[in-house]
Every structure is written in C-alpha cells, then in structure tokens.
Amino acid sequence: MAENDVEVEEITDVVSEDTNSAPQTKGRRSFRNVRRELSEKELSSPGAQKLLLDDLERLEGELEEAKRFRERFHAADKNIATLEGQLVTKNRNELLYNGSVIGGSVLFGFAPNVWDQGLTGIYVLLAGAVITGTALYTHWVKK
C-alpha cells in the first residue's frame, strides 16, 4: 500500500508541473526569448501596437480559414456517412445475390440426382430456376 502512495504522489507531482508550466508557443524565432509581459509604456509605443495589430489580423485570417475548414469537414463527414450507409446496403445486396445464385445453382445441380423420384426432381429444378432467375433479374434491374 505504501508503494502505491509513493507512485501516486510522484505522478501528481509530474502532472502538476506540466499543468503549471506556460504553454509552448510556436511563433517567430526572433521573438522566442522575448519576455511576454509588456508595461503600459511599452504598449503605448507605435511599434508594439503595429505588431499587435499585425498579429491580430493574421490570427483573424487564420480563424476564418479554420471556420471554413470546419464547415467543409462537417459537409465531407456527412457525405462519408451517407456513402458508408449506401456501401453497407450494397454489400448486403451483393451477399444476398451471390447466396441466391449459389443456392439456385446447387438446386440445378442436385435436380438430376432426384429426377427419377417423380415430381421431386421437377420441384427441385423449378425451385433452382426460380431462385436463380429472381436473383439475376433483381441484380439486373438494380443496375
């Protein structure tokens, strides 16, 4: 139990260190080591104001681009969901078609073996013809 307490304390120390540190920014190299806090006098200088306005305009442009990207993403996501639904339906139809053709063909192949038993051979042959014919017709109509 004591080992678990030590591990928990170490983990919480690591987590608290990560959450307390300032977020790493990926900005211009020239401003990497510049302190971030500005005094009122520094903020009132025209150069600082121009830099801040430049960054503001750049960030507003990036925001608009991100909004457009988000809208396109949602439209594409809806399109993908629709197409995936259609694909599932198509796969089910193909599976049903293949199963019907195989089943009808098996009945066709089995019909000569039971042909001597009277009407059973005819029924098996007709069932194979109906199943295979229906599968082929529905497959042909859907295309």
C-alpha positions in Angstrom: 0.0 0.0 0.0 2.9 2.4 0.8 4.4 1.8 -2.6 1.2 2.9 -4.3 1.0 6.1 -2.3 4.6 7.0 -3.4 3.7 6.3 -7.0 0.6 8.4 -6.8 2.5 11.3 -5.2 5.2 11.1 -8.0 2.5 11.1 -10.7 0.6 14.0 -9.2 3.9 16.0 -8.9 4.6 15.4 -12.6 1.1 16.3 -13.6 1.1 19.5 -11.5 4.5 20.5 -13.1 3.1 20.0 -16.6 -0.1 22.0 -15.9 1.7 24.9 -14.2 4.2 25.4 -17.0 3.4 28.0 -19.6 2.2 26.7 -23.0 4.9 26.4 -25.6 4.3 28.7 -28.4 5.4 28.2 -32.0 5.9 31.7 -33.1 8.6 33.6 -34.8 12.1 32.7 -33.9 13.1 36.3 -33.3 10.5 36.6 -30.5 11.2 33.3 -28.9 13.3 34.6 -25.9 11.5 38.0 -25.5 9.6 38.3 -22.3 5.8 38.3 -22.8 4.7 40.9 -20.2 4.6 44.4 -21.5 4.2 47.6 -19.4 1.8 50.4 -20.2 4.6 52.5 -21.6 5.7 49.6 -24.0 2.2 49.0 -25.1 1.7 52.7 -25.9 4.6 52.7 -28.4 3.5 52.7 -32.1 5.8 49.7 -33.0 4.3 47.5 -30.4 0.8 48.5 -31.4 1.6 47.8 -35.1 3.0 44.3 -34.1 -0.1 43.6 -32.1 -2.4 44.7 -34.8 -0.4 42.6 -37.4 -0.8 39.6 -35.2 -4.5 40.3 -34.6 -5.1 40.5 -38.4 -3.1 37.3 -39.0 -5.0 35.4 -36.3 -8.4 36.7 -37.6 -7.5 35.4 -41.0 -6.4 32.0 -39.6 -9.7 31.9 -37.6 -11.8 32.5 -40.8 -9.8 29.8 -42.6 -10.3 27.4 -39.7 -14.1 28.1 -39.8 -14.2 27.4 -43.5 -12.2 24.3 -43.0 -14.6 23.2 -40.2 -17.6 23.7 -42.4 -16.0 21.7 -45.2 -15.1 19.0 -42.7 -18.7 18.6 -41.5 -20.0 18.5 -45.1 -17.5 15.9 -46.0 -18.2 13.9 -42.8 -21.9 13.9 -43.7 -21.1 12.8 -47.2 -18.9 10.0 -45.9 -21.6 8.8 -43.5 -24.1 8.7 -46.4 -21.8 6.8 -48.7 -20.9 4.3 -45.9 -24.6 3.6 -45.4 -25.0 3.0 -49.1 -22.0 0.8 -49.2 -23.4 -1.4 -46.4 -26.7 -1.7 -48.3 -24.8 -2.6 -51.5 -22.7 -5.2 -49.7 -25.8 -6.8 -48.2 -27.5 -6.9 -51.6 -24.4 -8.4 -53.2 -24.2 -11.1 -50.5 -27.9 -11.9 -51.0 -27.5 -12.0 -54.7 -24.4 -14.3 -54.5 -26.1 -16.6 -52.0 -29.2 -16.9 -54.2 -27.2 -17.7 -57.3 -25.2 -20.3 -55.4 -28.3 -21.8 -53.9 -30.2 -21.9 -57.2 -27.2 -23.4 -58.9 -26.9 -26.1 -56.2 -30.6 -27.0 -56.8 -30.0 -27.1 -60.5 -27.0 -29.4 -60.0 -29.0 -31.6 -57.5 -32.1 -31.9 -59.7 -30.7 -34.7 -62.0 -29.9 -36.8 -58.9 -33.6 -36.8 -57.8 -35.1 -36.7 -61.3 -36.1 -40.4 -61.0 -38.2 -39.8 -57.9 -41.1 -38.3 -59.8 -42.2 -34.8 -59.0 -39.4 -34.1 -56.6 -36.9 -33.7 -59.4 -39.2 -31.3 -61.2 -39.8 -29.3 -58.0 -36.1 -29.1 -57.2 -35.4 -28.0 -60.8 -38.2 -25.3 -60.7 -37.0 -24.1 -57.3 -33.5 -23.7 -58.6 -34.8 -21.9 -61.7 -37.0 -19.5 -59.7 -34.2 -18.7 -57.1 -31.5 -18.2 -59.7 -33.9 -16.3 -62.1 -35.1 -14.0 -59.4 -31.6 -13.3 -58.2 -30.4 -12.5 -61.7 -33.4 -10.4 -62.5 -33.2 -8.2 -59.3 -29.5 -7.8 -59.9 -30.0 -6.7 -63.5 -32.9 -4.3 -62.5 -30.9 -2.6 -59.7 -28.0 -1.8 -62.1 
